[in-house]
Amino acid sequence: MLQRRKWYTGIILAALAALLVIAAAAVTDRAYADEPEKCRVKIIVQDNSTGEEIKDATPMVYHDYYVESEDTYVVEPVKQNTDGTFDVEMEDWAYRYKAVAKNYKYKRSAYGGNDEYGDWIEFDGKTQDDQGNWTLTLYVKLTPQTEEERLNDIRTESKKALSDYKKASDYEAEDQETLKTLIQTYSDKIDDAKTEDAIKQALAEGKGEIDKLVTAQAKNNDRYASKLMFTDRNGKTTPLLTGEKGQYEASLSLLDKGGVFSVEGDPAARWTVKKGLWIQSMAMNHSVEYVTERTGSFLTTSIPDDTEFVDAEISDASVTLGDGSKVTFTLKISTKEEDKTAAVAAVKEKIGGIGEVTLDSGDAIRQARTDYDGLLKSLQKKVDNYDVLTDAEKKLEELKKAKEEAEAKQAKAVDEKIAAIGEVTLDSENAVTEARKAYDALSDGAKEKVTRYGDLTAAEKKLDELKKAKAKAEAEAKAKAEAERKAKLPGKVSLKVKSGKRKAVLSWKKTSKAKGYVVYRSTKKNGTYKKIRTLKSAKTLKYTNTKLKKGRTYYYKVCAYNSTGKGPMSSPKKVKVK
């Protein structure tokens, strides 16, 4: 009787064990169905120092998977939803997340070090909302940038601004090469700049040098400027244009009506202007086409003798030459050849516009002087504020002298800072930086008075050499550490696969240094292998993939991993399901 009870008990226990196996297989099959469950991930970005949320931060999620055809891992960004969240497949653990924000830097929290794709997403903290959807909230803490990191961002923006400043297509081939060289030269200066002001100065200097380049159109203007002629109604022929560096203008009077435009040696030239000329007489207003679209006359329409003024005085004009090239210029129209009253009034206005004299008044004073000296002697006597001009010139000279004395004092102070650097070591950086900052803050005039600038550049060069030597040593140490890290990775898995009834049985030998294993599957040998299982024990040397489609061929790969990372992928193994 006792033996029979034992026999019944054994049968019952065996049946229960079989049911547990079937249930486990069903759970496994549901976990790896063709339509994997998804989880909506929300990322909150915080300031690591204050704990406050950074509103203008940009969160990112990446998907990491293996591509057989390229024998490499691929990392692709996951598209962000309109509400700022991301949808990821919980079946696939190969997702990473991070965030970036202006004036902050990102540092990976797990395993230490920096990582451009961020930390791995763990789904342990996921929850379900009222509709049964999985949700997960993750936090990223960003550290405020150091001053040098902030400056590096400014350097990058400044170099882009310099590169985008002018279009190469506006210049001739040789000038395009010069433009390229200037951009590279001043990009290097921006890289070498130690302060934000120095970066801005290097950018401004670069733009200034680029501005000196002459465009192809301006060069064409220069080539033909002396050949554009105007013959007045009395038969006198004179060059039409005045100006420099391709920026030309012509000034003509209404009294020149009937004069003829021409291009020396080019009868096929065609003249164009953008708009007509409105004039006003005692009787009525008139609209006049003052340039014909040919080698033509100026103001061919009759102009009344009682014309008082021109409503539209400036118009853009151009000449298309017989070879197809073009010259552009500004055409100015005046009501009289010599308006004496207006000329005197203009000079008086220039002098009155000088205002309080400062060091920045030089251009205004020189222009007023030039206009005054250009008047006829008889008209100069009518400029009743001439003493304002002479007083301004005297005051400007006094300010220049005071500036010279101040600059000499400032230059001496900078020389003392340079001398204080002494023998250059890695500890000299603050002294060198302070000396450079003091020098860069000087005006151009004060800089010319610094006598020890060569010592400053030599100190900077020496400091740079010391820093490079230090960086080299650190890089070698980093390379050594990386080699040691790789040495800690687990070895390659030796995989075997057997076919079963709607299942595949994978097995392998224990791999050195392994903490666990990751199983990948594909329907094509050289296709994309998708992770189907992460085995978190180094003792697990077998895995059964169930509920497979009968008669279908599958390919498997396995790699070992540990706290250092993933080891090499095993060779692919093919199996056709029974």
C-alpha positions in Angstrom: 0.0 0.0 0.0 2.8 2.4 1.0 4.6 1.6 -2.2 1.5 2.4 -4.3 1.1 5.7 -2.6 4.7 6.6 -3.3 4.1 5.6 -7.0 1.0 7.9 -7.2 2.9 10.7 -5.5 5.7 10.5 -8.0 3.2 10.6 -10.9 1.6 13.8 -9.5 4.9 15.5 -8.9 6.0 14.7 -12.5 2.8 16.1 -13.9 3.2 19.3 -11.9 6.8 19.7 -13.1 5.6 19.3 -16.7 2.9 21.9 -16.3 5.5 24.4 -14.9 7.8 23.8 -17.9 4.9 24.4 -20.3 3.9 27.5 -18.4 7.5 28.9 -18.5 7.7 28.1 -22.2 4.4 30.0 -22.8 5.7 33.0 -20.9 8.9 32.9 -22.9 7.0 32.6 -26.2 4.8 35.6 -25.3 7.9 37.7 -24.4 9.4 37.2 -27.8 6.3 37.5 -30.0 6.4 39.1 -33.4 4.8 42.3 -31.9 6.9 43.2 -28.9 5.5 45.4 -26.1 6.5 49.1 -26.2 7.3 51.5 -23.4 6.9 55.3 -23.5 10.0 56.9 -22.0 10.0 60.4 -20.6 13.4 62.0 -19.8 13.7 64.8 -17.2 16.9 66.9 -17.4 18.2 68.5 -14.2 21.0 70.8 -13.2 23.4 68.6 -11.3 24.4 71.5 -9.0 20.9 72.9 -8.1 18.6 70.0 -8.9 16.4 72.3 -10.9 14.9 71.1 -14.2 16.6 72.5 -17.4 13.7 73.6 -19.6 15.6 74.2 -22.8 17.5 70.9 -22.7 17.4 68.4 -25.6 16.8 64.7 -24.5 17.9 61.9 -26.9 17.4 58.1 -27.1 19.6 55.8 -29.3 19.0 52.2 -30.5 22.1 49.9 -30.5 22.1 46.8 -32.7 24.4 44.6 -34.7 24.6 44.6 -38.5 26.0 41.3 -39.9 26.8 42.7 -43.4 29.2 45.3 -41.8 30.2 43.2 -38.9 29.7 46.1 -36.5 27.3 47.6 -34.0 25.1 50.4 -35.3 23.7 53.2 -33.1 20.7 55.2 -34.5 18.6 58.0 -32.9 15.0 57.2 -31.9 12.4 59.6 -33.2 11.0 61.9 -30.5 7.2 62.1 -30.1 5.5 65.5 -30.3 5.1 65.5 -26.5 8.9 65.0 -26.0 8.7 61.3 -25.1 10.2 58.3 -26.9 8.7 54.9 -27.7 11.1 51.9 -27.3 10.6 48.1 -27.4 10.9 46.5 -24.0 11.9 43.2 -25.6 15.1 44.8 -26.8 17.3 46.1 -24.0 19.8 47.8 -26.4 18.6 51.4 -25.9 20.6 54.3 -24.5 19.6 57.8 -23.4 21.3 61.2 -22.6 20.6 64.9 -22.9 22.4 68.1 -23.9 21.8 71.8 -23.0 23.6 75.1 -23.8 26.4 75.8 -21.3 26.2 72.3 -19.8 28.2 69.2 -20.3 27.0 65.5 -20.2 28.8 62.8 -18.4 27.7 59.2 -18.4 26.6 58.0 -14.9 27.3 54.3 -15.3 30.8 52.8 -15.5 32.4 56.3 -15.4 33.9 58.2 -18.3 32.2 60.0 -21.2 29.9 58.4 -23.7 28.4 60.1 -26.7 25.3 57.8 -26.6 24.6 57.8 -22.9 23.5 55.2 -20.4 21.6 51.9 -21.1 17.9 52.0 -20.4 16.8 49.6 -17.7 13.1 48.9 -17.6 12.9 47.9 -13.9 11.2 51.1 -12.9 8.5 51.0 -15.6 4.8 51.4 -14.6 1.4 51.0 -16.4 -1.1 53.9 -16.9 -4.9 53.6 -16.7 -5.0 52.3 -20.3 -2.4 49.6 -19.6 0.4 51.3 -21.5 3.9 50.9 -20.1 5.7 54.2 -19.1 9.1 54.9 -17.7 10.6 58.2 -16.3 14.3 58.7 -16.5 16.5 61.5 -15.1 19.6 63.0 -16.6 21.8 65.3 -14.6 23.9 67.8 -16.5 27.0 69.6 -15.1 27.5 73.3 -15.9 30.3 73.9 -18.3 33.7 75.2 -17.2 34.9 78.5 -18.7 37.2 76.7 -21.1 34.3 74.4 -22.3 32.1 77.5 -22.8 34.9 79.2 -24.8 35.3 76.1 -27.0 31.6 76.4 -27.9 32.2 80.1 -28.7 35.2 79.2 -30.8 33.1 76.7 -32.8 30.3 79.3 -33.4 32.9 81.9 -34.4 34.6 79.7 -36.9 31.3 78.9 -38.5 30.4 82.6 -38.7 33.8 83.2 -40.4 33.3 80.4 -42.9 29.8 81.6 -43.8 30.8 85.3 -43.9 31.3 85.5 -47.7 30.3 83.3 -50.7 33.2 81.9 -52.6 31.2 82.1 -55.8 31.3 85.9 -55.7 35.1 85.9 -56.3 37.5 84.9 -59.0 39.4 81.6 -58.7 42.6 83.1 -57.3 40.6 85.1 -54.7 38.6 82.0 -53.8 41.9 80.4 -52.8 42.9 83.5 -50.8 39.5 83.4 -49.1 40.0 79.8 -48.2 43.5 80.6 -46.7 42.1 83.6 -44.7 39.4 81.5 -43.3 41.9 78.8 -42.2 44.4 81.3 -40.8 41.8 83.2 -38.7 40.1 79.9 -37.7 43.5 78.9 -36.2 43.7 82.3 -34.4 40.2 81.7 -33.0 41.4 78.3 -31.8 44.4 79.9 -30.1 42.5 82.7 -28.5 42.4 82.4 -24.7 39.4 84.7 -23.9 36.0 85.5 -25.3 37.2 89.0 -26.2 40.2 87.6 -28.0 38.0 85.2 -29.9 35.7 88.1 -31.0 38.8 90.1 -32.0 40.2 87.3 -34.1 36.8 86.9 -35.8 36.6 90.7 -36.4 40.1 90.7 -37.8 39.3 87.8 -40.1 36.2 89.5 -41.4 38.2 92.7 -41.9 40.8 90.8 -44.0 38.1 89.1 -46.0 36.5 92.5 -46.6 39.7 93.5 -48.4 39.1 90.9 -51.1 37.6 92.4 -54.2 34.6 90.6 -55.7 34.6 89.5 -59.3 32.0 92.2 -60.1 34.1 94.9 -58.5 37.2 93.7 -60.5 35.1 93.9 -63.6 34.1 97.4 -62.7 37.8 98.3 -62.2 38.7 96.9 -65.6 36.2 99.0 -67.5 35.7 102.1 -65.3 38.1 104.2 -67.4 36.4 103.2 -70.6 33.0 104.5 -69.7 32.7 108.0 -71.2 30.1 110.8 -71.4 30.1 113.4 -74.2 28.1 116.5 -73.3 26.1 118.6 -75.6 29.1 120.8 -76.3 31.1 117.8 -77.5 33.4 117.5 -74.5 34.2 113.8 -73.7 35.2 112.8 -70.1 35.4 109.6 -68.1 32.0 108.9 -66.5 32.9 107.1 -63.3 34.8 108.0 -60.1 35.4 105.9 -57.0 37.6 103.0 -55.9 37.7 99.3 -55.4 34.8 98.6 -57.8 32.4 101.0 -56.1 31.8 103.7 -58.7 29.3 106.5 -59.2 28.5 109.1 -61.8 27.2 112.6 -61.1 25.4 114.4 -63.9 23.3 117.6 -64.0 19.9 118.1 -65.6 21.7 120.7 -67.8 23.6 117.8 -69.4 20.4 116.7 -71.2 21.2 115.5 -74.7 24.7 114.2 -73.8 25.7 110.7 -75.0 26.9 107.7 -73.1 29.5 105.5 -74.7 32.0 102.7 -73.9 35.4 103.2 -75.5 35.9 100.5 -78.2 32.5 98.8 -77.6 29.6 100.2 -79.7 27.4 97.2 -78.7 27.2 98.3 -75.0 23.7 98.6 -73.6 22.8 100.9 -70.8 20.0 100.3 -68.2 18.7 102.1 -65.2 16.1 100.9 -62.7 13.8 103.9 -62.6 12.8 107.1 -64.3 13.4 110.6 -63.1 10.7 112.8 -61.6 11.3 116.5 -62.0 9.3 119.5 -61.0 8.9 122.8 -62.8 6.9 125.9 -62.2 4.2 124.5 -64.4 3.9 120.8 -63.7 5.6 117.5 -62.8 7.3 115.4 -65.4 8.4 111.7 -65.6 11.6 111.4 -67.7 13.5 108.2 -68.8 17.0 109.6 -68.5 18.9 106.5 -69.8 17.9 104.5 -72.8 18.6 100.8 -73.1 21.3 101.3 -75.8 24.4 103.4 -76.4 22.2 106.4 -76.0 21.6 109.9 -74.8 21.0 111.3 -71.4 17.6 113.0 -70.8 16.3 112.8 -74.3 13.0 114.2 -73.2 12.7 117.9 -73.2 13.2 119.5 -69.8 11.6 122.9 -69.0 14.1 125.7 -68.4 12.3 126.6 -65.1 13.1 123.1 -63.5 13.6 123.6 -59.8 14.6 120.2 -58.3 14.8 116.5 -58.8 12.6 114.3 -56.7 14.6 111.1 -57.2 18.3 111.9 -57.1 19.9 108.4 -57.0 19.4 105.4 -59.2 21.3 102.2 -59.8 22.6 101.8 -63.3 24.5 99.2 -65.3 26.3 98.8 -68.6 26.2 95.4 -70.3 29.2 95.2 -72.6 29.4 93.4 -75.9 31.2 90.4 -74.4 28.4 89.9 -71.9 30.2 91.3 -68.8 28.6 94.0 -66.8 29.6 97.2 -65.0 27.4 98.5 -62.1 27.4 102.0 -60.6 25.3 104.6 -58.9 24.0 107.5 -60.9 23.4 110.8 -59.1 21.4 113.6 -60.6 21.7 117.3 -59.6 19.5 120.2 -60.5 22.5 122.5 -61.4 26.1 122.1 -62.4 27.1 124.3 -59.4 24.6 125.1 -56.7 26.6 127.7 -54.8 24.1 128.2 -52.0 23.6 124.5 -51.4 27.4 123.9 -51.4 28.0 126.5 -48.7 25.0 125.2 -46.7 26.4 121.6 -46.9 29.8 122.6 -45.5 28.2 124.6 -42.7 26.1 121.5 -41.9 29.2 119.2 -41.9 30.9 121.6 -39.4 27.9 121.9 -37.2 27.5 118.1 -37.2 30.9 117.6 -35.5 29.4 118.2 -32.1 31.4 117.5 -28.9 34.9 116.5 -30.0 36.1 113.0 -29.0 38.8 110.7 -30.4 36.1 109.3 -32.6 35.5 112.7 -34.2 38.4 112.5 -36.6 36.5 111.4 -39.7 33.8 114.1 -39.2 36.5 116.8 -38.8 38.5 115.6 -41.8 35.4 115.4 -44.0 34.4 119.0 -43.0 37.9 120.2 -43.7 38.0 118.5 -47.1 34.6 120.0 -48.1 35.6 123.4 -46.9 38.9 123.4 -48.8 37.0 122.3 -51.9 34.9 125.5 -52.0 35.8 128.4 -54.1 37.7 131.1 -52.2 34.8 133.4 -52.6 32.4 130.8 -51.0 34.7 130.0 -48.1 34.1 133.5 -46.7 30.3 132.7 -46.4 31.0 129.8 -44.0 30.3 131.7 -40.8 31.0 128.7 -38.4 34.6 128.1 -39.7 36.0 128.8 -36.2 34.1 125.8 -34.9 36.1 123.6 -37.4 39.5 125.1 -36.3 38.6 124.7 -32.6 37.6 121.1 -33.2 40.9 120.4 -35.0 42.9 121.9 -32.0 40.8 119.9 -29.5 41.4 116.7 -31.4 45.1 117.2 -31.4 45.0 117.6 -27.6 43.0 114.4 -27.1 45.4 112.5 -29.4 48.4 113.7 -27.3 46.6 112.7 -24.0 45.9 109.3 -25.6 49.5 108.8 -26.5 50.6 109.4 -22.9 47.9 107.1 -21.6 48.9 104.4 -24.0 52.5 104.6 -23.1 51.5 104.1 -19.4 49.3 101.1 -20.2 52.0 99.6 -22.4 54.5 99.9 -19.5 52.1 98.0 -17.2 51.8 95.2 -19.7 55.6 95.0 -20.1 55.8 94.6 -16.3 53.3 91.7 -16.4 55.3 90.0 -19.2 58.5 90.4 -17.2 56.8 88.9 -14.2 56.2 85.6 -16.0 59.8 84.6 -15.5 60.9 81.0 -16.4 57.9 79.2 -18.0 56.5 76.1 -16.3 53.1 74.5 -16.3 52.3 76.6 -13.3 52.9 79.8 -15.4 49.6 79.6 -17.2 47.8 82.1 -15.1 50.7 84.6 -15.4 50.8 84.1 -19.2 47.1 84.3 -19.5 46.9 87.5 -17.5 49.7 89.1 -19.6 48.0 88.1 -22.8 44.6 89.4 -21.5 46.2 92.7 -20.5 47.9 93.0 -23.9 44.7 92.1 -25.9 42.8 94.7 -23.9 45.1 97.5 -25.2 44.2 99.7 -28.1 46.2 99.3 -31.3 48.3 102.3 -30.4 49.2 101.0 -27.0 50.1 97.6 -28.4 52.7 99.3 -30.7 54.3 100.7 -27.5 54.7 97.3 -25.8 58.4 96.4 -26.0 58.3 92.9 -24.6 55.6 91.4 -26.8 58.1 88.9 -28.3 58.8 87.6 -24.8 55.0 87.0 -24.3 54.7 85.0 -27.5 57.8 83.0 -26.6 56.3 82.3 -23.2 53.0 81.2 -24.8 54.9 78.9 -27.2 56.9 77.4 -24.4 53.7 76.9 -22.3 52.0 75.3 -25.3 54.9 72.9 -25.7 54.7 71.9 -22.1 51.0 71.4 -22.2 51.3 69.3 -25.4 53.9 67.2 -23.7 51.6 66.7 -20.7 48.6 65.9 -23.0 50.8 63.4 -24.8 51.6 61.6 -21.6 48.0 61.7 -20.5 46.9 60.3 -24.0 49.5 57.5 -23.6 48.1 56.7 -20.2 44.6 56.7 -21.5 45.6 54.4 -24.4 47.1 52.0 -21.9 44.0 52.1 -19.8 41.9 51.4 -22.8 44.1 48.4 -23.7 43.7 47.2 -20.2 39.9 47.6 -20.4 39.8 45.6 -23.6 41.8 42.9 -22.0 39.1 42.6 -19.4 36.4 42.0 -21.9 35.1 38.4 -22.2 36.3 36.1 -25.0 34.4 35.0 -28.1 31.6 32.5 -27.6 31.8 29.1 -29.4 28.1 28.6 -30.3 26.2 25.4 -31.3 22.6 25.3 -32.4 20.3 22.3 -32.7 16.8 22.2 -34.3 13.8 20.9 -32.4 10.1 20.9 -32.9 9.3 24.6 -33.5 12.3 25.5 -31.4 16.0 26.0 -31.6 18.4 24.9 -28.8 21.5 27.0 -28.4 24.5 25.9 -26.3 28.1 27.1 -25.8 31.0 26.5 -23.6 31.8 28.8 -20.6 33.6 31.9 -21.8 36.4 33.4 -19.8 35.6 36.6 -17.9 31.9 36.4 -18.8 29.2 37.8 -16.4 26.4 36.8 -18.7 25.4 36.4 -22.4 23.3 38.1 -25.0 21.4 36.2 -27.7 20.7 37.7 -31.1 18.5 36.3 -33.9 18.0 37.0 -37.6 16.1 35.5 -40.5 19.0 36.3 -42.9 22.6 35.5 -42.4 23.8 38.9 -43.4 20.7 40.7 -42.1 20.0 42.7 -38.9 20.4 40.6 -35.8 17.9 41.6 -33.1 18.6 40.9 -29.4 16.1 38.3 -28.1 17.5 37.5 -24.7 19.9 38.7 -22.1 21.2 35.9 -19.8 22.4 37.5 -16.6 24.4 34.5 -15.3 27.8 33.3 -16.5 26.7 29.8 -15.5 23.9 29.8 -18.1 25.3 28.0 -21.1 22.2 27.1 -22.9 19.1 28.8 -24.2 16.0 27.4 -26.0 14.1 29.7 -28.4 10.6 28.3 -28.6 7.4 28.8 -30.7 9.3 29.2 -33.9 7.7 28.8 -37.3 8.0 25.3 -38.8 10.2 25.0 -41.8 11.7 28.4 -41.4 15.4 29.1 -41.2 16.9 31.2 -38.4 20.4 32.5 -37.7 21.8 33.0 -34.2 24.7 34.8 -32.6 25.8 35.1 -29.0 28.2 37.4 -27.2 29.4 37.4 -23.7 29.4 40.5 -21.5 30.6 41.8 -18.2 30.8 45.1 -16.3 33.4 46.3 -18.8 31.3 45.7 -21.9 30.4 43.2 -24.6 32.9 40.7 -26.0 33.2 39.7 -29.7 30.2 38.2 -31.4 30.2 34.5 -32.1 30.1 33.2 -35.7 26.5 32.9 -37.0 24.8 29.5 -36.7 22.0 28.4 -39.0 19.1 26.2 -38.0 16.0 25.1 -39.9 13.1 24.5 -37.6 11.4 21.1 -37.7 
